[in-house]
Structure formats: structure tokens, C-alpha cells
């Protein structure tokens, strides 16, 4: 059995692919570190801001604090996706479903705060209620998708 002659680009590919894979992983690692710093920074900022405004309008400050913490969770979910990619060289849909649920929940919380604290004018109330319904639907749809995603059979590694 004779070997196929290698094409001129094969040698270049054998040299370039490992270098590109290294650069890809290095950039993912850098982005992961930046996400970690962003999560820590946002967490510290949220705590400091909450403590500084403790004597102001407490319900609004508490809702803002919770909203900020949900943002930290979103950042950490993205960081988890980056970390997972670095460990397995694959990505998953699941973290993005969580991110969507947390994001829609943040918006629902913000609308609830606006309406509870009386910051809503009559003309914007209808728009906020539509926004609330849409975000509630998004949470429900993503929760169903997450449920279905969890029920799928585990993929098997190909037999060697």
C-alpha cells in the first residue's frame, strides 16, 4: 500500500494548527480571568453601594442589590462556560439557558420595583405589564428548554 503524497499545504497545517489552538486557549484563559475580575469587582461594588445607601430608601436599595447580585451570577455563568471550554474543548447550551433565565428574572424584578415604589405613570403601565408578561414567558420557555435539555440521553463516546 503506497502512501499518498502530501499536499504542499499539509506541512503548513501541521505547524499552524497547534499554534492556533494554543492562541485560542490563551485568549479563552485571558477572557476567563477578566470575567472573574468583573464578577469580583461587581460583587464588591454592589456590597459597598448597598452599605453606603443603607439609610436611604431601603426597599429600592435592597432590590438594586439583588439585581446587582443577579448580574454577578450572569457573569459567573459565562465564566463557567469559558472554564468548561478550557477543560473539555466543547461548549454547552445549558449555561446560556441559565443566563437567559437570570436576565429575564432581573427584568421582572426591576419592573416589580418600579411598580411597587410608585415610579410608574399611567401611560407606561401597559408597556411595563407587556414587558412583564414577555419576560415571564421567557422564563417559562427557558425553564422548559432546560428541563428538556436535562432529560436528553447522555451522549456516548464513540467506541474505539
C-alpha positions as CSV (number, residue, x, y, z in Angstrom):
1,X,0.0,0.0,0.0
2,X,1.6,3.3,-1.0
3,X,1.2,6.5,0.9
4,X,-0.5,9.4,-0.7
5,X,1.9,12.3,-1.4
6,X,1.3,15.1,0.9
7,X,-0.1,18.3,-0.5
8,X,2.0,21.5,-0.1
9,X,-0.4,22.9,2.5
10,X,-0.3,19.8,4.7
11,X,3.0,20.7,6.2
12,X,1.8,24.3,6.9
13,X,-1.4,23.0,8.5
14,X,0.6,20.7,10.8
15,X,2.6,23.7,12.0
16,X,-0.2,26.2,12.2
17,X,-2.9,24.2,13.9
18,X,-1.1,23.7,17.2
19,X,-0.1,27.3,17.3
20,X,-3.7,28.4,16.7
21,X,-5.0,26.0,19.3
22,X,-2.6,27.5,21.8
23,X,-3.6,31.0,20.9
24,X,-7.3,30.1,21.2
25,X,-6.8,28.6,24.7
26,X,-4.7,31.6,25.8
27,X,-7.3,34.0,24.7
28,X,-10.1,32.0,26.4
29,X,-8.0,31.9,29.6
30,X,-7.5,35.7,29.4
31,X,-11.2,36.3,28.9
32,X,-11.9,33.9,31.8
33,X,-9.6,35.9,34.1
34,X,-11.3,39.1,33.0
35,X,-14.7,37.7,33.7
36,X,-13.6,36.6,37.2
37,X,-12.2,40.1,37.9
38,X,-15.5,41.6,36.6
39,X,-17.6,39.3,38.9
40,X,-15.4,40.2,41.9
41,X,-15.5,43.9,41.1
42,X,-19.3,43.9,40.6
43,X,-19.8,42.0,43.8
44,X,-17.6,44.4,45.8
45,X,-19.2,47.4,44.2
46,X,-22.7,46.0,45.0
47,X,-21.9,45.4,48.6
48,X,-20.2,48.8,49.1
49,X,-23.1,50.6,47.3
50,X,-25.7,48.8,49.4
51,X,-23.9,49.6,52.7
52,X,-23.4,53.3,51.7
53,X,-27.1,53.7,50.9
54,X,-28.5,51.7,53.8
55,X,-30.2,54.7,55.4
56,X,-31.8,55.8,52.1
57,X,-34.8,54.2,50.5
58,X,-34.2,50.6,51.9
59,X,-36.7,48.7,49.6
60,X,-35.2,50.2,46.5
61,X,-31.7,49.7,47.7
62,X,-32.4,46.0,48.5
63,X,-33.9,45.4,45.1
64,X,-30.9,47.1,43.4
65,X,-28.6,45.0,45.5
66,X,-30.4,41.8,44.5
67,X,-30.4,43.0,40.8
68,X,-26.6,43.6,41.0
69,X,-26.0,40.1,42.6
70,X,-28.0,38.5,39.7
71,X,-25.7,40.3,37.3
72,X,-22.7,38.7,39.2
73,X,-24.4,35.3,38.7
74,X,-24.7,36.0,35.0
75,X,-21.0,36.9,34.8
76,X,-20.2,33.7,36.7
77,X,-22.3,31.6,34.4
78,X,-20.4,33.0,31.4
79,X,-17.1,32.3,33.3
80,X,-18.2,28.8,33.9
81,X,-18.8,28.4,30.2
82,X,-15.3,29.6,29.4
83,X,-13.8,27.3,32.1
84,X,-15.8,24.4,30.7
85,X,-14.4,25.1,27.2
86,X,-10.9,25.2,28.6
87,X,-11.4,21.8,30.3
88,X,-13.3,19.9,27.6
89,X,-12.8,21.9,24.4
90,X,-16.6,21.9,24.0
91,X,-19.4,24.3,24.9
92,X,-22.8,23.6,26.1
93,X,-26.2,25.2,25.7
94,X,-27.2,24.8,29.3
95,X,-25.3,27.8,30.8
96,X,-26.9,30.1,28.3
97,X,-30.3,28.9,29.3
98,X,-29.5,29.8,32.9
99,X,-28.2,33.2,31.8
100,X,-31.4,33.8,29.9
101,X,-33.5,32.9,32.9
102,X,-31.4,35.1,35.3
103,X,-31.6,38.0,32.8
104,X,-35.4,37.8,32.5
105,X,-35.7,37.5,36.2
106,X,-33.6,40.6,36.7
107,X,-36.0,42.5,34.3
108,X,-39.1,41.1,36.2
109,X,-37.5,42.3,39.5
110,X,-36.8,45.8,38.0
111,X,-40.4,46.1,36.8
112,X,-41.7,44.9,40.2
113,X,-39.6,47.5,41.9
114,X,-40.8,50.3,39.6
115,X,-44.5,49.5,40.1
116,X,-44.2,48.8,43.9
117,X,-42.3,52.0,44.5
118,X,-44.8,54.1,42.5
119,X,-42.4,55.2,39.8
120,X,-44.8,54.2,37.0
121,X,-47.0,56.7,35.3
122,X,-50.3,55.5,33.9
123,X,-49.3,55.7,30.3
124,X,-46.2,53.5,30.8
125,X,-48.1,50.9,32.9
126,X,-49.4,49.0,30.0
127,X,-46.0,48.8,28.4
128,X,-44.5,47.5,31.6
129,X,-47.2,44.9,32.0
130,X,-46.5,43.6,28.5
131,X,-42.8,43.6,29.3
132,X,-43.5,41.7,32.5
133,X,-45.6,39.1,30.6
134,X,-43.0,38.7,27.9
135,X,-40.2,38.2,30.5
136,X,-42.4,35.7,32.4
137,X,-42.9,33.8,29.2
138,X,-39.2,33.8,28.5
139,X,-38.5,32.4,32.0
140,X,-41.1,29.7,31.4
141,X,-39.9,28.8,27.9
142,X,-36.3,28.7,29.0
143,X,-37.2,26.6,32.1
144,X,-39.0,24.1,29.8
145,X,-36.0,24.1,27.5
146,X,-33.7,23.4,30.5
147,X,-35.9,20.6,31.6
148,X,-35.9,19.0,28.2
149,X,-32.2,19.5,27.9
150,X,-31.7,17.7,31.2
151,X,-33.9,14.8,30.0
152,X,-32.0,14.1,26.8
153,X,-30.0,10.9,26.8
154,X,-26.3,11.3,27.6
155,X,-24.2,11.2,24.5
156,X,-21.8,8.2,24.4
157,X,-18.2,8.4,23.4
158,X,-17.6,6.5,20.1
159,X,-16.3,3.0,20.6
160,X,-12.7,2.6,19.9
